[in-house]
Amino acid sequence: MLKDFQKHINKELLQLEKGLIHSVKSDVDLATEVSFYILKSGGKRIRPTIAILIAYALGYKGKELITLSSAIELLHTATLIHDDVVDESDIRRGKKSIHKKWDNAHGVLVGDFVYSKAFQLMASLNNKEIIKTLANSTNKISEGEVLQLKLIESNKLREEDYYEIIGRKTAELFKASALSAALLSNANNKLVEASGNFAFSLGMVFQLRDDLLDYSGNKEITGKITGKDFMEGKVTLPLIKAFEFSSPKDLKFLNEAFKRRDRNDLEKIINLFNECGSMEYVENITEEYSKKCLDFLLNLPDSHFRDSLKDIVLNMKKRIN
């Protein structure tokens, strides 16, 4: 279902859906079947939406925008498939994850297949700077995955490490979506930079809100089981700050609970997060990044496309899924 901020690009998003389905068709039926499964399971299409809105806000008139947007969404889809294998996640968008429905081999190999399809689309673009931007972004995302693995294994994940990881894993592709769209539009350097900074900050808001929802969301709305990150051993900012803010007694419980990962502890954990101020702290950080988004947007020409980008920020602040 389209969001209000997508109403001005309804036609383009329909073209995107058709393009995505066409792009992952393969002579190998299984590759097509598994790729269709994840692509048709929904998703907000927020990254291609950003690309399309940025391009139109900067006056783009060409014919490569859907190709670019499709490549961006396929890059995102491939990272999701691989993430689920690494994290051993059972659910994705309210459905069984690929590795759960099939197995790990399917998840890894189909993830690679979707990546390759994204790069085929990227290679068809005329602007080499766009290809370079998306390739660099893909590399940074992969580095973020490795960095997260390294820091989790060392049990030394700090707040600054958290920002580094989500900056690479989430905000980087938001940024690349906007940068590549601005480059496609032949925008000047100031507008390219402002577009990238806007989208990077928006990506940070998106992930911060996602991590908050893990401890406050409604499964029926989010499609995500409450406490999923905690049960999988993921160290996110609400948990990092809870370790910092908790009393010695609560800290002892939190450490024990994180080791045993018993779902029966979750209600007490969530109450602890709220009482110690951890959730409020993350809300405030989210608000700071939201303000940065709006400030960067002021550099773009006034239009209803810029208004839609502003609506994304406002929608993200009150995001419930």
C-alpha positions as CSV (number, residue, x, y, z in Angstrom):
1,M,0.0,0.0,0.0
2,L,1.4,3.4,-1.0
3,K,2.2,6.0,1.7
4,D,1.1,9.6,1.3
5,F,4.7,10.6,0.4
6,Q,4.6,8.2,-2.6
7,K,1.4,9.6,-4.1
8,H,3.2,11.8,-6.7
9,I,5.2,8.9,-8.0
10,N,2.6,6.2,-8.2
11,K,3.2,5.5,-11.9
12,E,6.9,5.2,-11.3
13,L,6.5,2.8,-8.4
14,L,4.2,0.6,-10.5
15,Q,6.9,0.5,-13.2
16,L,9.4,-0.3,-10.5
17,E,7.5,-3.4,-9.4
18,K,7.2,-4.6,-13.0
19,G,10.9,-3.9,-13.5
20,L,11.9,-5.8,-10.4
21,I,10.0,-8.9,-11.3
22,H,11.3,-8.8,-14.9
23,S,14.9,-8.3,-13.7
24,V,15.1,-11.5,-11.6
25,K,13.6,-13.9,-14.1
26,S,16.1,-16.6,-14.9
27,D,16.4,-19.8,-17.0
28,V,16.9,-21.5,-13.6
29,D,13.4,-21.8,-12.3
30,L,14.5,-22.1,-8.7
31,A,16.4,-18.8,-8.8
32,T,13.2,-17.1,-10.1
33,E,11.0,-18.8,-7.6
34,V,13.0,-17.8,-4.5
35,S,13.7,-14.3,-5.8
36,F,9.9,-13.8,-6.5
37,Y,9.2,-15.0,-3.0
38,I,11.1,-12.2,-1.3
39,L,10.2,-9.5,-3.8
40,K,6.5,-10.2,-3.6
41,S,6.5,-10.3,0.2
42,G,6.1,-6.6,0.4
43,G,8.5,-4.0,1.6
44,K,8.2,-0.2,1.8
45,R,10.4,0.5,-1.3
46,I,11.7,3.4,0.7
47,R,15.2,3.5,-1.0
48,P,13.9,3.6,-4.6
49,T,11.3,6.1,-3.4
50,I,14.0,8.4,-2.2
51,A,15.9,8.0,-5.5
52,I,12.8,8.9,-7.6
53,L,11.8,11.8,-5.4
54,I,15.3,13.3,-5.3
55,A,15.7,12.9,-9.1
56,Y,12.4,14.7,-9.7
57,A,13.1,17.3,-7.1
58,L,16.3,18.1,-9.0
59,G,14.5,18.3,-12.4
60,Y,15.4,14.9,-13.9
61,K,13.7,14.2,-17.3
62,G,15.4,11.1,-18.6
63,K,14.6,7.4,-19.0
64,E,17.1,5.6,-16.7
65,L,15.4,6.4,-13.3
66,I,13.5,3.1,-13.0
67,T,16.6,1.1,-13.9
68,L,18.5,2.9,-11.2
69,S,15.7,2.5,-8.7
70,S,15.4,-1.2,-9.5
71,A,19.2,-1.7,-9.0
72,I,18.9,0.0,-5.6
73,E,16.0,-2.2,-4.4
74,L,17.8,-5.3,-5.6
75,L,20.9,-4.4,-3.7
76,H,18.8,-3.9,-0.6
77,T,16.9,-7.2,-1.2
78,A,20.2,-9.1,-1.5
79,T,21.5,-7.7,1.8
80,L,18.3,-8.7,3.5
81,I,18.6,-12.3,2.3
82,H,22.2,-12.6,3.5
83,D,21.4,-10.8,6.8
84,D,18.7,-13.4,7.6
85,V,21.2,-16.2,7.0
86,V,23.8,-14.6,9.2
87,D,21.4,-13.7,12.0
88,E,19.4,-16.9,11.7
89,S,16.2,-14.9,11.5
90,D,13.0,-16.9,11.0
91,I,10.8,-14.1,9.9
92,R,11.1,-11.4,7.1
93,R,8.2,-9.1,6.4
94,G,5.8,-11.3,8.3
95,K,6.7,-14.4,6.3
96,K,9.3,-17.2,6.7
97,S,12.8,-16.0,5.7
98,I,14.3,-17.7,2.7
99,H,16.8,-19.8,4.7
100,K,13.9,-20.9,6.9
101,K,11.6,-21.8,4.1
102,W,14.3,-23.5,2.1
103,D,17.8,-23.6,3.7
104,N,21.0,-21.6,4.2
105,A,22.4,-22.6,0.8
106,H,19.3,-21.2,-0.9
107,G,19.7,-18.0,1.1
108,V,23.4,-17.5,0.3
109,L,23.2,-18.4,-3.4
110,V,19.9,-16.6,-4.2
111,G,21.3,-13.6,-2.3
112,D,24.3,-13.7,-4.7
113,F,22.0,-14.1,-7.7
114,V,20.0,-11.0,-6.7
115,Y,23.3,-9.1,-6.2
116,S,24.4,-10.1,-9.7
117,K,21.1,-8.9,-11.2
118,A,21.5,-5.5,-9.4
119,F,25.0,-5.1,-10.9
120,Q,23.7,-6.0,-14.4
121,L,21.2,-3.2,-14.1
122,M,23.9,-0.8,-12.8
123,A,26.2,-1.7,-15.7
124,S,23.5,-0.6,-18.1
125,L,23.6,3.0,-16.8
126,N,25.5,5.5,-18.8
127,N,27.0,7.5,-15.9
128,K,30.1,5.7,-14.6
129,E,30.1,7.9,-11.4
130,I,26.7,6.3,-10.5
131,I,28.1,2.8,-11.0
132,K,31.1,3.7,-8.8
133,T,28.8,5.2,-6.1
134,L,26.6,2.1,-5.9
135,A,29.6,-0.2,-6.0
136,N,31.3,1.7,-3.2
137,S,28.1,1.6,-1.2
138,T,27.9,-2.2,-1.6
139,N,31.4,-2.5,-0.3
140,K,30.7,-0.4,2.7
141,I,27.6,-2.4,3.6
142,S,29.7,-5.6,3.4
143,E,32.4,-4.1,5.6
144,G,29.6,-3.1,8.1
145,E,28.5,-6.7,8.3
146,V,32.1,-7.9,9.0
147,L,32.7,-5.1,11.5
148,Q,29.5,-6.0,13.4
149,L,30.6,-9.6,13.5
150,K,34.0,-8.6,14.8
151,L,32.7,-6.3,17.5
152,I,30.0,-8.7,18.7
153,E,32.5,-11.5,19.1
154,S,34.8,-9.2,21.1
155,N,31.8,-8.2,23.4
156,K,32.9,-4.6,23.3
157,L,30.2,-2.9,21.3
158,R,30.1,0.8,22.3
159,E,27.7,3.6,21.3
160,E,30.2,4.9,18.7
161,D,30.6,1.4,17.2
162,Y,26.8,1.1,16.9
163,Y,26.6,4.3,14.9
164,E,29.5,3.1,12.7
165,I,27.7,-0.2,12.0
166,I,24.3,1.2,11.2
167,G,25.9,4.0,9.2
168,R,27.4,1.3,7.0
169,K,24.7,-1.3,7.0
170,T,21.6,0.9,6.7
171,A,22.3,4.6,6.2
172,E,24.9,4.0,3.4
173,L,22.4,2.6,0.9
174,F,19.9,5.4,1.7
175,K,22.8,7.8,1.0
176,A,23.8,6.0,-2.3
177,S,20.1,6.1,-3.4
178,A,20.1,9.9,-3.1
179,L,23.6,10.5,-4.5
180,S,23.1,8.3,-7.5
181,A,19.7,10.0,-8.3
182,A,21.3,13.5,-7.9
183,L,24.2,12.4,-10.2
184,L,21.6,11.1,-12.7
185,S,20.0,14.5,-12.7
186,N,23.3,16.2,-13.4
187,A,22.9,18.3,-10.2
188,N,25.7,20.6,-9.0
189,N,28.1,19.5,-6.3
190,K,26.2,21.4,-3.5
191,L,22.9,19.6,-4.4
192,V,24.6,16.2,-4.7
193,E,26.2,16.6,-1.3
194,A,23.0,17.9,0.3
195,S,21.0,15.0,-1.1
196,G,23.5,12.5,0.2
197,N,23.6,14.0,3.6
198,F,19.8,14.2,3.8
199,A,19.4,10.5,2.9
200,F,22.3,9.3,5.2
201,S,20.6,11.1,8.2
202,L,17.2,9.6,7.1
203,G,18.8,6.1,7.1
204,M,20.0,6.7,10.7
205,V,16.5,7.7,11.7
206,F,15.1,4.6,10.0
207,Q,17.4,2.2,11.9
208,L,17.1,3.9,15.2
209,R,13.4,3.7,14.9
210,D,13.6,0.1,13.9
211,D,15.7,-0.7,17.0
212,L,13.2,1.1,19.2
213,L,10.4,-0.8,17.7
214,D,12.0,-4.1,18.7
215,Y,11.2,-3.2,22.3
216,S,8.0,-1.3,21.8
217,G,6.3,-2.4,18.6
218,N,3.2,-4.5,18.0
219,K,3.9,-7.7,16.1
220,E,0.5,-7.5,14.3
221,I,1.6,-4.1,12.9
222,T,5.4,-4.5,12.5
223,G,5.4,-8.1,11.3
224,K,8.3,-8.5,13.7
225,I,8.3,-10.4,17.0
226,T,8.9,-8.1,20.0
227,G,12.3,-8.6,21.5
228,K,13.6,-10.3,18.3
229,D,16.9,-8.5,18.4
230,F,17.5,-9.3,22.0
231,M,16.7,-13.0,21.6
232,E,19.1,-13.1,18.6
233,G,21.8,-11.5,20.7
234,K,21.9,-8.3,18.7
235,V,23.3,-5.3,20.6
236,T,21.5,-2.2,19.6
237,L,21.5,1.3,21.1
238,P,18.6,0.7,23.5
239,L,20.5,-2.2,25.0
240,I,23.8,-0.3,25.0
241,K,22.4,2.6,26.9
242,A,20.5,0.3,29.3
243,F,23.8,-1.3,30.3
244,E,25.1,2.2,30.9
245,F,22.1,3.7,32.8
246,S,21.0,0.7,34.9
247,S,21.5,0.3,38.6
248,P,24.0,-2.4,39.7
249,K,21.1,-4.7,40.6
250,D,19.4,-4.2,37.2
251,L,22.7,-4.5,35.4
252,K,23.3,-7.9,37.0
253,F,19.8,-9.0,35.8
254,L,20.4,-7.6,32.3
255,N,23.7,-9.4,31.9
256,E,22.2,-12.7,33.0
257,A,19.1,-12.2,30.9
258,F,21.2,-11.4,27.8
259,K,23.2,-14.6,28.3
260,R,20.2,-16.9,28.8
261,R,17.8,-15.1,26.3
262,D,14.6,-16.4,27.8
263,R,11.5,-14.9,26.3
264,N,10.0,-14.9,29.8
265,D,12.4,-12.1,30.7
266,L,11.3,-9.7,28.0
267,E,8.5,-7.9,29.8
268,K,10.9,-7.1,32.7
269,I,13.7,-6.1,30.2
270,I,11.3,-3.7,28.4
271,N,10.2,-2.1,31.6
272,L,13.8,-1.7,32.7
273,F,14.7,0.0,29.4
274,N,11.8,2.5,29.9
275,E,12.6,3.1,33.6
276,C,16.3,3.7,33.2
277,G,15.8,6.2,30.4
278,S,17.4,4.1,27.6
279,M,14.4,4.3,25.3
280,E,14.0,8.1,25.9
281,Y,17.7,8.6,25.1
282,V,17.4,6.8,21.7
283,E,14.2,8.8,20.9
284,N,16.2,12.0,21.5
285,I,19.0,10.8,19.2
286,T,16.4,9.9,16.5
287,E,14.9,13.4,16.8
288,E,18.4,15.0,16.3
289,Y,18.9,13.1,13.1
290,S,15.3,14.0,11.9
291,K,16.2,17.7,12.4
292,K,19.4,17.2,10.3
293,C,17.2,15.7,7.5
294,L,15.0,18.7,7.4
295,D,17.9,21.1,7.4
296,F,19.6,19.4,4.5
297,L,16.3,19.3,2.6
298,L,16.2,23.1,2.5
299,N,19.1,23.1,0.0
300,L,16.8,21.4,-2.6
301,P,14.5,23.5,-4.8
302,D,11.0,24.0,-3.5
303,S,8.6,21.5,-5.1
304,H,6.0,19.0,-4.1
305,F,8.7,16.3,-4.5
306,R,10.7,18.1,-1.8
307,D,7.5,18.2,0.3
308,S,7.2,14.4,-0.2
309,L,10.7,14.0,1.1
310,K,9.9,16.1,4.1
311,D,6.8,13.9,4.7
312,I,9.1,10.8,4.7
313,V,11.0,12.4,7.6
314,L,7.9,13.2,9.5
315,N,6.4,9.7,8.8
316,M,9.6,8.1,10.0
317,K,9.6,9.9,13.3
318,K,6.2,8.3,14.1
319,R,6.9,5.1,12.4
320,I,5.1,2.0,13.8
321,N,6.2,-0.7,11.3
